[in-house]
Amino acid sequence: MHVLYATHGAPAAAASALGEPVPLDQLLRVSDFVSLHVPLSTETHHLIDERALRSMQPTAVLVNTARGGVVDQAALARALREGWIAGAGLDVMEEEPLPSSDALLTAPNVVLLPHIGSASHATRERMATLAVENCIAGLRGEPLPHQVR
């Protein structure tokens, strides 16, 4: 598999070894699968909008496990309904839970998860272990081993 990725900064050495950095518009135009892994910010809000969706191949699949607001959900619903892309897999939505009237719920070419992509037993067990390790260190007055910076 030929892996492409887009980034705003200089590509990390490890990432460069695993794939080829390209501009986002090129990545969208040529990729069979587009998987989003970005934080939600003013820069990434609706990063995947109507223009981006229309630039993708009609056989492409969009996967969003990042944040709901990264994708313009109304544009995605149109893209799926009108065949701009072949399908989508979403673990996150702009509004959670998804309203019962949302057009994505009736799209046959989308897989929707209620924000549980990380809900495997192993992942949840590791998350609990990290939290306990932080609590114990904090109670002992020690630096937190898993501090978010």
Secondary structure, DSSP 4 states (H G I P E B T S, - for coil): ---EE--SSPPPHHHHHHSEE--HHHHHHH-SEEEE----STTTTTSB-HHHHHHS-TT-EEEE-S-GGGB-HHHHHHHHHHTSSSEEEES--SSSSPPTT-GGGG-TTEEE-SS-TT--HHHHHHHHHHHHHHHHHHHTTPPPTT---
